[in-house]
């Protein structure tokens, strides 16, 4: 079972390991499968009324299956690495930057309180919120029970989605109405696009009203995102990365990492080996922002040696925990810098 995965973080789970063959409708009907899930949910303490309310009227959602298959197909057939710059233009739009700055100005006391408690920079928390749901404007409208039941029944990632479906039933059993439990086709929901398992483990009741309301409470949303990052290992006081000047004399091949990452290997294969910032300076790689000499970092040149390069720290890897994509993580870090300007 994955330790963490939110919204597009689900891409990591979809790409891990060999897929389970799809279950045929003839051998395992949707309704008979839901009966198995219902029994497992009851065994974990979910009440009968909740089981009936959440599972009783479900039918498969063919749109969800199509989106899931298209997501995997697209990832499997991509060769090479698309340039970062167009992605940044599409995702770090002026509207998104301006929205983040307005939220920062409006929520500055709350954001400062959250940073003091969890150690996560205010702009990073806001950038995640901005990327996931445009600061709460776009949260998805798929019925989560139907979407997760469809994905689990289809069978390609049954263990993952069945666990999320049962956890969704637990959330509903705590009193959250089904009408609130809507989100992405892949089962993520709320302002930060948490999966049910993440909600149960890491969502925070920041305002103390007794509900971990990541749907409409800005307080709970910011506390929950920050708690996720703290749990993922964010190092207080370190940047996520800094832009760097990298001369042509640097031997990129000699700096290639000999390690293969156990998860998201395609993402991590683009990084150099880890060196201290002091060692990078000795090689002629000069940070263009504040970062300590003893901080460990990797060199990343997303669009090649002729384009901007970056020294990325352990905190960048924490952003990757939220969504294991260099495009996503770079855009979050750079959006945070724009919000803070």
N, C-alpha and C positions, 0 to 999 in steps of 0.2 A: 504494500500500500504506500502511495506517495505521502511524503511528510507534509508537503505544502503544494498547493496549486490553486490559483484564482483566475477566473475569467480566462484570458488567453494563456495563463499559466497552464491551462488544460492541454495546450499543444504538446507540452513535454510529456504528459501521460499518454497522449495518443501515439507518440512516436517511440515510446519505450518498448523494446522487446518484441517478440513475434506475436502477431495478432491471433486471437482465438477465432476459429472458423465461425461464420455466421450461422445462427440456428435457424433451421427451416421452419416455416409456419406449420407445415404438416406434422412435424415431430414435436413441436413445442409451441402450442398456441399462446397468444398474448394473454388471454384470460387465465390459462392454467399456470403460466409463469407468474402472473400477479398473485395468484393464490400462494405460490411458494414464497414470494416476497412478503406477503401479508403475514404468513406464519413466522418468518424470521423477525419481522418487526414486532410482532406480539411478544416473541421470546425475549426481545430486548426492551420490553416495557412500554411499547406504544399502545395506547388505548384502542379498544375496538371501534369506538365512534370516530376516532381520527383515521383509522385504517379505512373505514367505510367512506368517510368524507373525501379522502384524498385519492383512493384507488377505485372506488366503486363504479365510476362512470367513464373510465379511461378507454381510449382506443389508440392504436399506433398513430404516430404523426409522421407521415411519409416525408414531409418537408425536412424534419429533423434528420432523418436517415440520409437524405440527399445531401444536406449540408455537411454532415459528418464525413461521408464518403468523399465529397469534393475537397474537404479540408485536408484529408490524408493524401489524396491523389495529387493535389497541388504541391504539397511538401515533398513528395517522393520523386517528382519528375523535374524539380528545379536543378539545373546544373550551374555551377559557378555561384557567384554571390552578386546579387543586384547591388547597384551603388546605393550608398546611404543618403546622399544628398536629396534625391527625389522623395524618398520616404520622409525625410525631415520637412520638406516643403509641404507635403500632404498632411502631416500630422501635427507639426508645430506651427500651425497657421497663426496669423496675427490675431484672429478671433480667439483662438485657444490661449494664446499668450495674454491677451487683454483680459479674458475671463479669469485667468489665474491671478493676474495683478489686482483685479477688482475683489476677488475672494480674499486675497492676502490682506488688502487694506481693510476689508470689512471684518475679517476674522483674526486679525493680528493678535489680540490678547489670548484668544483660544489657542491659536497655533503656537504661541510662545509657551503657553502652559503645557501643551502636548510635547513640545521639544524638551522642556525641562524635565518632564516625567520619563520620557522614553529615550531621549537622546537622538531622535531622528530630526534632521533639519526641517524646519517649517516648509520651505519651498519643495522639498522632495515629497512630503506628504500631499501637498496640494497638486503637484505634478501627476502623481499617481491617480488622484481623484479626477483630474482633468483628462488624462488619457483614457481612463476606464469608462467614464460616463459623461464627459464634457461637463463636469461639476454638477452632476445629478440630472442633466437634461435628457440623457439617452441611456435608459437602464434595461431595455429589452421588454418584450411583451409575450414571450412564450410561457405557457403554463408549465411551471417547473416539474410538477408531478408527471404530467404527460410526457414532457421532453425526456426526463431521466428514465422513466419507465420504458419508453421507446428505445433509448440507447442501450439500456441494460438487456432488454429482451432481444434486440437485434443480435447481440452476442459478441461483437468484435472486441469490446472491452467490458465484458460483463462484470468482472470483479470490481472494477473501478466504479462503474455507474450504479451498480446495485448498492454498493456501500453509500454512495451519495444519495440515492433514493431513500434508503432507510434513515439516513441522517436528516433528510428533508422531512420525513414523517415525524421524527423526534422534534424538529423545530415547530411543526404544525401542532404537535401534541402539547407544546409549551404555551399555546394560545395564539400563535400568529395565524391570522386567517388565510385561507387559500387564495383569496383575491389579492393578497399582498405578495404571495410567493410566485412571482413572475420574474422572468429575466431572459438570459441568453439561451439559445438552442442547446448549448452545452452544459447548462445547469447553474451558471453563475448569476448572482443577483445583487441588488442593492447598489448603493453609491460606489463601493470599492470592488464590486463584482466578485464576491467571495463564493466559493462552493459551499454546500451545506456542511461538510466536514470541517472546513476552515472556520465557518461561522461558529459552530459549536465549540471549537477549541480556542479561538482567538478574538472573536468579536467582544467588544467592551461596552458596558453600560457607563459611558463617560459622564452623563448628567445625573446619574443616580435615581432615575425614575422607575427602575425595576425592569426595563425592557432594553435589550441590546438592539436598538433601532438604527440599522444601517441603511434604511430606506429613506427616511425623511429627517433624521436628526443629524445635523452637521457636527455636533459634539461627539456623538457616538461614532460617526464616520471617521473623523480624524483620529480619535483615540484608537479605533480598531485598525486602521492602516498602520499607524505607528507601532502598535503592539505586534502586528505581523512582522514588521521590519526588525523590531527588537528581537523577536523570537528567531528570526532568520540569521541573526548574528551581526547586525550593523555595529560598526565600531565608532563610538562617540568621538567626535573631534577630527575624524579623517574625511577628506572629500571622497566622492565617488570616483573621481578622476580629474585630470587636468589636461588641457591641450598642451602639446609639447612640440618643440622644434627638433626635428630629427634629420641630421645631415645625411647626404648620400653616401658618406664614408662608412656608415653603420652597416655591418655585415648581417643582414636579416636572416640569412640561412643559418649562420652560426648561433643565432639567438632563438631558433625554433625550439619549442618545447618538446621534450622527448616523451612527455606523459600524455596518455589518452584519457580524457575525462570519462567517468563511469556513466554520467548522464549528459545529455545535450552535447555529444562529442563534436558535432558539426559546428556548433556555436563556439566552443572552447578551442577548436583547432586553429582558429584565426589569431590566437594570442601568442605572444612570445613566452619564453620562460620568465619566471619571477626573479626580479632583481630589486635591490633597494634603490631608492631614488638617488642616493649617493653614487651607487654603481652606474646608474643610467647617466648621471652627470659626467662621470669619468669617461663614458663612451661618447660623449658629445650630445646626448639627448637632454635638452634643457626644458624643464617644466615652465609653462607660461602662466602658472597660477600658484597660489600658496599650497605647499605640501611639504611635510617633514622629510629630512634626508634619510631617516631610518624606515620610512614607510615602504612596504613591499608593493611593487606594481608590475604590471605587464604592459608591453608596448602593443598598441592596436592601431593599425592603419587601414580603416574601413574601406577607403577608396583608393588604396595604393600609395606608394612612397611620394608621389607628386601632390597628394592631397593632404588635408590636415591629419595629424597623428595625435594620439592620446596616450597618457599613462593612466592605467585603470587600477584601482585598488580592490581590496576585498569587498568594499561596500558596493562596487559595481556588480560583483557576483551576487550580492543580496538582492539587487534589483532584478537580476536574472532569475532569482527564485520566484519572483512574482510572475514573470513571463520570460521563458528561456529563449529570448531572441535578442541578438545584438541591436537590431533596428529599434526594437521597443526600448531596451535599456538605455541606449544612447539618446533616444528622443526624450525619455523621462529626465535623464540627467541634464540635458541641454535646455529642456523646458523649465526645469527648476531654476537654472541660472537666469533665464529670461524673466521669470516671475520675480526673482529677487532684485533685478536691476532697478 
